[in-house]
Amino acid sequence: MQIEGQVAIVTGGASGLGAATARLLAAHGAKVGILDFDEARAQAVAGEIGGVSAKTDVGDLASVEAAVAMVKDRLGAPRVAVNCAGIGLAARLVGRDGSLGTDLFEKTIRVNLIGTYNVMSVAAREMAAQDPLDGGERGVVVNTASIAWQDGQIGQSAYSASKGGIAAMTLPAARDMAKLGVRIMAIAPGLFNTPMMEGLPEETTAGIVANIPFPHRLGDPAEYALMVSQIIANPYLNGTTIRLDAAVRLPQR
């Protein structure tokens, strides 16, 4: 699919991987709607790229439906959806004080996994209703898993479960939408230079980078955005999760 002229929605587009993706898609001629819970930052990025924004709680289906309807009204029906919204809370299964992490688990699943499913479903419905492009394609959804799906560290049970769910549903979701010409893909990023990483002490970041084989550095969000654009452009990519990680494998902590 050619990016130019298409309508794209990007969740989590106010910062990090999502903002980089929104900027790249806009630079390639897409009309971009940013869905993010941080309304002010979403408006700022949307203003920068000539797009639109909507405050959205991805874990709430009604909020997602309203946001996608706004984008459709302002820009047109989306043919591209990129799910970058997510949280990275951490807690051990049983804390040192005997506390349980069930509340954190539920919140993480709601935002990361259910939120992704909500946006994917609503977007795919809009794509399926459009006329097919050359080759029969109607749209593409790119979800964000994580290498923690396979390499979860101590304290990441909730996060790994949410990202593993995203990876696991990629193939059946792609099969669900195949007859309608909608592709479903996922990217599992490694260690990227996002706002979450930027807040860490320098020595902590150095320890993290020490485990990355090559390139021996944190990933640039623009590299994630580039992968999104390559997935959109290549019609034979469907139903799989791509690790984007510089060959890193996470240690247990």
C-alpha positions, 0 to 999 in steps of 0.5 A, spaced: 500 500 500 502 506 498 502 511 504 501 517 500 494 520 501 492 514 506 488 516 512 492 513 518 490 513 526 496 512 531 495 511 538 500 513 543 502 518 538 503 524 543 510 521 544 515 516 543 514 510 538 507 513 536 510 520 535 515 518 531 510 514 527 505 519 526 511 524 523 514 519 518 507 517 516 505 525 515 512 526 511 510 520 506 503 524 505 498 520 510 493 524 513 494 522 520 489 522 526 493 521 533 489 518 539 492 519 546 490 520 553 495 526 553 490 531 550 495 537 550 501 533 547 497 529 542 494 536 540 502 539 539 504 533 535 498 533 530 499 541 529 506 540 527 504 534 522 497 537 520 493 532 523 488 531 528 488 529 535 483 526 540 483 524 547 482 517 547 482 511 553 484 505 548 481 501 554 474 503 553 471 501 547 466 507 547 472 512 547 475 508 541 469 508 537 468 516 538 475 517 536 475 513 530 469 517 528 472 523 529 478 522 525 473 519 519 469 525 519 475 530 519 480 526 514 476 520 512 476 513 513 482 510 515 486 504 511 492 504 516 492 503 524 498 503 528 497 501 535 503 504 540 499 506 546 501 502 552 504 502 559 510 499 562 508 498 570 512 493 573 511 488 580 513 481 582 508 476 582 508 476 590 512 482 593 517 482 599 511 484 603 507 479 601 502 484 597 500 481 590 500 485 583 493 483 581 491 490 580 497 492 576 496 486 572 489 488 570 490 495 569 496 493 564 492 488 560 486 493 560 491 498 556 496 494 553 492 488 550 484 490 550 486 497 548 490 494 542 484 489 541 479 495 541 483 499 536 484 494 531 477 491 531 474 498 530 479 500 525 479 493 521 471 494 521 472 501 517 477 498 513 473 492 511 467 497 509 472 501 503 473 499 496 479 495 495 485 498 492 489 494 487 491 487 489 485 487 493 488 490 499 483 494 504 487 496 510 493 494 514 493 494 522 500 494 525 500 493 533 506 493 538 508 487 542 515 487 545 521 482 546 518 482 553 513 477 550 519 472 549 524 475 554 520 477 560 524 480 566 523 479 573 517 484 575 514 483 568 509 478 568 503 483 567 507 487 561 510 480 558 503 477 558 500 483 555 505 483 549 505 476 549 497 476 548 498 481 542 503 477 539 499 471 539 493 474 536 496 477 530 495 470 526 488 469 528 486 476 527 490 476 520 486 470 518 479 473 520 480 479 516 484 475 510 478 475 506 476 482 507 483 484 504 486 487 511 492 485 513 494 485 521 502 485 523 505 486 530 512 489 531 516 487 538 521 492 539 527 491 543 530 497 547 528 504 544 530 511 546 523 513 549 521 517 554 521 511 559 528 510 558 530 517 558 528 518 565 533 513 567 540 514 570 546 514 566 549 508 569 542 504 568 542 506 561 549 504 560 548 497 563 542 496 559 546 498 552 551 493 554 547 487 553 545 490 545 550 486 540 549 491 534 548 496 533 551 497 540 546 503 542 538 504 544 534 504 538 531 510 535 524 511 535 525 513 527 527 506 526 520 503 529 517 508 524 521 506 518 519 498 520 511 501 520 512 504 513 515 498 510 510 493 513 505 498 510 508 498 503 510 490 503 503 487 501 506 480 503 507 481 510 501 479 514 500 475 520 506 475 524 510 479 529 517 482 527 522 483 533 526 489 532 531 489 537 539 489 534 539 481 536 538 483 544 536 477 548 534 480 555 537 477 561 532 475 567 533 482 570 
